[in-house]
Amino acid sequence: MPSQPYNSLRPRHVAIIMDGNGRWAQKRKRPRTFGHQAGVKATRMVVENCARRGIDVLTLFAFSSENWQRPSQEVNRLMDLFMRALDKEVDVLDNNNIQLHFIGDHTALSNELQCQMETVQQRTACNDGLKLIIAMNYGGRWDIVEASRNMARDIQLGRLQPAQIDESIMSRYCQLGDFADLDLIIRTGGEKRVSNFLLWQLAYSELFFTDTLWPDFDETDLDTALNSYAKRQRRYGCTGSQAIANNA
Ligand code: FPP
């Protein structure tokens, strides 16, 4: 059973599918990349406010394994935006005691971006405030396949016995490994799906969908999501009264 207690008012781990940048730009008759640029502002707001509200872990879906299928100009612009955002924000993140991590398959990213990610990760490694995890070239199915492959390798090397494999071992081999269990997933932009994000980790997380497009997502929207979470009863398969008793 997940370690998170029942009915905890504040989520320890929030993940966000930041959707709607393209539509936000199109509504303004601007190119889609204009929306991504505007999305950086919402990203900054959410990081700052999650840190201020004492959330332990924030995971952001920045680029999915499927996003490579977009027009190459948009992909290039996004990569450029990530480079510049990391470069520009590293001091702010560090000064605010934020520890940065990346998940996903980074082998397809440019060497320059990989180096930049490594630099930012090392620079913030000693911070003990909000853990900010950016999913870059990430896919939930890829995560599960990769974990399975790594378990098979460790079995071959004699480091793991097949009989030892259980849910907690599987979780540890997945990308979010030792981070707190995922409590809440927020998706902006009106679609009600999880789009191959954190498939293993979302088993018991609460879902919150909003029509707000990502560049418009503000502090009030974040509070609406957190307040909605605070009202949920997390039962993990038990009855409502068992959940209350377990939480007493
Ligand atoms: C989805 O909107 C958004 C993305 C694929 C990229 C998200 C990136 C940012 C918000 C930039 C800032 C991020 C970091 C980590 C610095 P969409 O293009 O799918 O929008 P649409 O559904 O309206 O087309």
Boltz pocket constraint, residues with backbone or C-beta under 6 A from the ligand:
constraints:
  - pocket:
      binder: B
      contacts: [[A, 18], [A, 19], [A, 20], [A, 21], [A, 22], [A, 23], [A, 24], [A, 32], [A, 35], [A, 36], [A, 37], [A, 39], [A, 40], [A, 43], [A, 60], [A, 61], [A, 62], [A, 63], [A, 64], [A, 67], [A, 81], [A, 82], [A, 85], [A, 86], [A, 134], [A, 189], [A, 214]]
      max_distance: 6.0
